[in-house]
Amino acid sequence: MNTQGSLVVAALAVAFTFLTSGCSEGAWNNPHPADEAGKNILYSNFSGPPKHLDPVISYSSDEGRFIDQIYDPPLQYHYLKRPFELEPNTLSSMPEIVYLDAEGNEVASDSPDLAYSDYLFELTPGIYYQPHPALALDTSGAPVYAFESSDDAAPYSSLNDFSETGTRELVAGDYAYQLKRLADPTLLSPIRGLMSEYILGMNEFAEIAKAEREAQQEGEWLDLRTLDFSGVEVIDRYRFRIRLKGKYPQFSYWLAFHFFAPIPFEADRFYSMPGMADRNITLDWYPIGTGPYMMTQNDPNEAIILEKNPNYRDDFYPAEGEISDRAAGLLDDAGQKIPFIDKVVYRLEKESIPLWSKFLQGYYDRSGIASDSFDQAISVGSEGIGLSDEMRERGISLDVAVTPGTYYFGFNMLDDVIGDTGSAEEREKKRLLRQAIAIIYDQEEYISIFYNGRGETAMSPIPPGIFGYQEGQEGMNESVFDWVDGEAVRKNTEVARDLMVKAGYPDGRDAETGEPLVLNLDTVGSGGSAAQSWLIKQFKKIGIQLNIRGTDYNRFKDKMKAGNAQMFQWGWLADYPDAENFLFLLYGPNGQVVTQGAGVNSSNFDNARYNALFEEMKLMENSPERMEIIREMIDILHHEMPWASSFHPHSYVLNNAWVYNSKPHGISKSVLKYLRIDPEQRARMQAEWNSPVLWPLFMVVVIILVTALPGYLAYRRRLNHRIRPAGGDK
Amino acid sequence: MLAYIIRRLIYAIPILIGVNLLTFALFFVVNTPEQMARVQLGDKHVTEEAVQEWKAQRGYDKPLLINGEAEGAGTFTETIFFEKSLSLFALDFGKSDAGRNIAADIEQRMWPSLAVALPTFIIGISVNIAFALFVVMFRASIFDTSAMILCVGLMSVSGVFYVIAGQFFFAKEWSLVPISGYLGGADAWRFLLLPVIIGVISGIGGGTRLYRTLFLEEANKDYVRTARAKGVAELTVLFRHILPNGMIPILTSVVVVIPSLFMGSLLVESFFGIPGLGSYTLDAIQAQDFAIVRSMVFLGSVLYIIGLLLTDISYTLVDPRVRLS
C-alpha cells in the first residue's frame, strides 16, 4: 500500500475508534450523558424558556411545572381524589376561618354584619429549606455572603459558584414576607390587583413600599419586615393570620398557589446584593423553597434540572383515592415516603418531531401527543378511543382527562349587528340570529377534525368535575340541542333557517334591504387555514357570509379591549376548581371594554339578573342552594347566547412502561413527588430499541470509493496521456 | 492602512445609527410599549396600573422619538429611542425586558452557535473548494456535467428537507446520532455531527458552482497555460497556481461572514435544539422583547461591518497589487 493509501486507512481507523469509544457505554443516539444511564432520573422536556420563576410573579403553567415542585404554599390538592380536594401542605391542619363584624366581634358566616374574614394558619414544625447560599451563616451567625459592592460578586456567575450553603426552619414570618412581596407594586405580581380587593391593608402597604423604594438608593435592599401590613399578622413562630375584607370562599384555592409560598427574608437580601442582578443571579432565576425538589441547574437554553431536596420533610404517598385508583395500581405505593425520583431533567425541545421520536426511543419518559403523531399513537375504533397496537406493544399507557378549561366561539355583545343592543325587538332579533349561528356551528365536527376528537362539546362554561356541572338532559342547552334516545342531538339546519327568518335575515339576506348578511370573525393569523374554511362553510349553511379578519396578536388584543371585534375564539384554563372561576367569564363588570382589557369577559356580556346571581353565588359554599343559582345562571346563558359554542378540551398523556403512579391533575402542577420510575427497565428497553444500524456507514464509504475511483483513473489517464503533434505520427 | 481603518470605523457610526433607527421604527410600528407590557405580564388579571408600572420600570413610559414636554436637548434625549440607543454604542446591552442581563446571555449562548457554525463553515469551504477544483480538472467532461447536475439538484432541495431527512435516517431509523439537543463539554460532538454534516451537504451545490466559475476563469488564463506547457503536474497547477489566484473573489464571500458566525443559524439551531444566539433572537422576537432584538440587530450590524473591513484588509494580504488608502 502506498503512503496515501496508508493515510486514508489510518484516518478511517482513528475516526472509527473515536466514534465507537464515545458511544460504547450506551446507545449512540442517547441524548443524555452516558454516566446517567440506569439512574433514578426522570427525563422530560420544555418548549421555551420560562419567563419567571419568582413565585410572586410567575403565572404560567409552563413555569408552574418547575416551581410548584420547589415552593410550598400552605395548602395543596389531594393527588388522587376527585372532585378536587384541598388538604394541608405545610400546615398542621386546614386554616381556621373566623368571621368578624366591623367592630371585630365574631359573627356567623352568613351574617349581614360580616365585615372581615380571619384565616388562621398553624405551620407544622420541623420543615426546612433546601441548602442555599442565602442561608449560609458564619460562626457568629452573620451571613457568609454579604457584598459591599458589585466587585464582590465578580467571581460568581451562577448560584452553583457559591460554595457555602445553609438552611433553616420554615417560620410563619416567611409567609408574611411573601405576602408583603405580593403587595409590593414594584414586583408586578399579576394577582396584586385582584388580591388587593380582598386582603385588608394591601393597597396601603403598596403605597408605603413604593414610597420607601423611591426614597432608597438604586439597588439597595428594602427589608419588608420593617413595614406594617395590617391584613397580615405573625402571631408566633409557627402561626400567622390573614384578614380579608368581607367574605371570599375562593381564597382557600389561592392558598394552594405558589403566590402564597414562603420566601425567607435572607433570600431577598441575598439576591438584592450589589452585582447579583447584573450576573443574572436573581430570585426570578434561582428559586428557594422547602418543597420536595430544588433547582440545581437553570439553563433554559439546554436543560433545567431539579434534584431531591435533602432537607425535605417526611411526606407520604396518599392512601386514599377514587374507587378506580386501586385497580389502576395508583394505591400500590400508599404510605411510602415521597418523592420517589432522585432527579428530574427537563431538556429544551422546540420541535414536535424530535420530541416524539425521543419518546419512542425511550429517552423521554412521558409525552403529550401532537396532531401529526396522533394517528400513530391512538386508534379510534367502535369501542372508542384507545392506544394503537404499536404503542401497546411498547407497553405505553395512556392518561386521558378533561382539562378544567373552556374554549369558546364568542359574540361581542356590544356589536350593533349581533350583540345585545338596540330596542327590545331588535335585541330579540339579534338573539335569534345568535341562536341560529349556535345551531349550525357543529362543535362536534370541529373537535373531531381539528382536535382529533380530543374534547367534548360544552353545555355551559363549567367543565365536568367542577361543582355546578350538570350532566345529561338536565344540563343540555335546549336552544341548540334536542334530547333524542338518551343523548343530546343538535337541532337541524332547518330550525336555524327558520330562526334566520325571524331574525330578519331569510336565506342570509336582510329582509328590508336584500343585502347579504356579512359577519366578521376577528382572529390571530393571516387567514386561509383549514379551520377557517370549515367555519365559512358552516355559516354558509344559513346564508351568512363569514369574513375572516386576521391580524397579529397585539392588534387582536387591542380590538378586544376596544370592543371592536364582532366574533372571536378564546379560551380559559381554570385557576381553581370552582364554578365562580368559570362563570365570571360572563360577569358584566369583568367586561373587556369596561375594564380596559383587564377583565376576562371577552364577550362583554352584561345581564343584570346574571350579574346579581353571580354576586350571590360567589360568596356561597357548595350547596344545593348554590347549585340552584348556578342552574339559573346557565339558563340565562342558554337563552342569551353570548357564546355560539364552546368545548372542554381533553388532555392525553403517554407514559412509557417504566412510569408509575401517573394520574392527570388538571389544577395542580405539584405532582412530581408522586411519580415513580423503574430505571433498570428503562435501560433495558432503550438498549433494545436503539441498537445502531451500521450498514449505512459502510454504504457511504463504498459510494465515496465508487464515485472517486473513476475520477482517480481518469486523472491517472490524463497524466499519462501523450500529446501528439497535429497531423498524427509521421 | 491605519488611516483607512479609522475612516471606515467612523463611517460605521452613521450606518449603525441608521440601522438602530430602522429597527426601532419597525419594532414600534408593530408593538406599542403597552402591548409589550401585556405580553410580559400575561393575560390574566393584568391591571392598567401594573402596565404603567412595568413601562416606568423599563423606561418605556417616555415618548418614542420626540419629547414635546421636555425642553432643549431633552426633546431628543428624554425619549425611548435615545435612552435605549446610546448605551449600545458602548456595547452596553443592558437588561432584557424580562429583566436578564443581555451581555451575560450573549456570552453564554455564542459558544454553542460557534460550535455549530465554525466546523460547518471550515469543512464546508474546504469541501466546496476541493469539489470545485476536482470539477475544474475534468471540465467539459462527463464528470463536469454530472457534478453540475448534482449541484443543481442539491441547491433545489429546501434546507428543511435536509434537516428532516437527516434526523429521520441518521437519528431515528439508524440510531447513529441523537436526533436533537445539546450537551456541553466532551459530549457536544455527538450533537454537532448531524447538523454539521447537513450544513456542509446543503451548501455543496451553491458553493461548488460559484467556486467552479471562479476557478474556470483562472484556468483559462495565460499563466496556467504556461505552467502546463512547462510540464507542471495537473495537481500542482490546480493547487499552486489556480487556487491562490482564485482566492481573491472567494475571500469576498468568505471573510465577510466570519464575524457573523457568532450570530448562529435560526434554522439549524431551532430544529436541532442548539441553544445558540440564533434561537435566542428568535425567542426574543416571539416574546416581543425589544431590548434583545435591538441588541442582536446592533451586534449583527457591527459584526457585518467588521466582516467587510476584514475583507478589504484581506485583499491586501492575498494580492500585493491592492493598496488601501
Boltz contact constraints between the chains, C-beta under 6 A:
constraints:
  - contact:
      token1: [A, 28]
      token2: [B, 176]
      max_distance: 6.0
  - contact:
      token1: [A, 29]
      token2: [B, 171]
      max_distance: 6.0
  - contact:
      token1: [A, 29]
      token2: [B, 175]
      max_distance: 6.0
  - contact:
      token1: [A, 29]
      token2: [B, 177]
      max_distance: 6.0
  - contact:
      token1: [A, 29]
      token2: [B, 178]
      max_distance: 6.0
  - contact:
      token1: [A, 31]
      token2: [B, 178]
      max_distance: 6.0
  - contact:
      token1: [A, 31]
      token2: [B, 181]
      max_distance: 6.0
  - contact:
      token1: [A, 33]
      token2: [B, 187]
      max_distance: 6.0
  - contact:
      token1: [A, 51]
      token2: [B, 98]
      max_distance: 6.0
  - contact:
      token1: [A, 59]
      token2: [B, 42]
      max_distance: 6.0
  - contact:
      token1: [A, 185]
      token2: [B, 53]
      max_distance: 6.0
  - contact:
      token1: [A, 188]
      token2: [B, 50]
      max_distance: 6.0
  - contact:
      token1: [A, 188]
      token2: [B, 54]
      max_distance: 6.0
  - contact:
      token1: [A, 190]
      token2: [B, 42]
      max_distance: 6.0
  - contact:
      token1: [A, 190]
      token2: [B, 45]
      max_distance: 6.0
  - contact:
      token1: [A, 191]
      token2: [B, 45]
      max_distance: 6.0
  - contact:
      token1: [A, 193]
      token2: [B, 47]
      max_distance: 6.0
  - contact:
      token1: [A, 194]
      token2: [B, 45]
      max_distance: 6.0
  - contact:
      token1: [A, 278]
      token2: [B, 101]
      max_distance: 6.0
  - contact:
      token1: [A, 280]
      token2: [B, 100]
      max_distance: 6.0
  - contact:
      token1: [A, 280]
      token2: [B, 101]
      max_distance: 6.0
  - contact:
      token1: [A, 280]
      token2: [B, 104]
      max_distance: 6.0
  - contact:
      token1: [A, 301]
      token2: [B, 109]
      max_distance: 6.0
  - contact:
      token1: [A, 301]
      token2: [B, 275]
      max_distance: 6.0
  - contact:
      token1: [A, 302]
      token2: [B, 182]
      max_distance: 6.0
  - contact:
      token1: [A, 302]
      token2: [B, 275]
      max_distance: 6.0
  - contact:
      token1: [A, 347]
      token2: [B, 181]
      max_distance: 6.0
  - contact:
      token1: [A, 348]
      token2: [B, 273]
      max_distance: 6.0
  - contact:
      token1: [A, 350]
      token2: [B, 270]
      max_distance: 6.0
  - contact:
      token1: [A, 351]
      token2: [B, 271]
      max_distance: 6.0
  - contact:
      token1: [A, 354]
      token2: [B, 179]
      max_distance: 6.0
  - contact:
      token1: [A, 354]
      token2: [B, 180]
      max_distance: 6.0
  - contact:
      token1: [A, 357]
      token2: [B, 172]
      max_distance: 6.0
  - contact:
      token1: [A, 357]
      token2: [B, 179]
      max_distance: 6.0
  - contact:
      token1: [A, 554]
      token2: [B, 31]
      max_distance: 6.0
  - contact:
      token1: [A, 554]
      token2: [B, 35]
      max_distance: 6.0
  - contact:
      token1: [A, 596]
      token2: [B, 48]
      max_distance: 6.0
  - contact:
      token1: [A, 598]
      token2: [B, 46]
      max_distance: 6.0
  - contact:
      token1: [A, 598]
      token2: [B, 47]
      max_distance: 6.0
  - contact:
      token1: [A, 690]
      token2: [B, 175]
      max_distance: 6.0
  - contact:
      token1: [A, 692]
      token2: [B, 175]
      max_distance: 6.0
  - contact:
      token1: [A, 692]
      token2: [B, 176]
      max_distance: 6.0
  - contact:
      token1: [A, 693]
      token2: [B, 174]
      max_distance: 6.0
  - contact:
      token1: [A, 696]
      token2: [B, 174]
      max_distance: 6.0
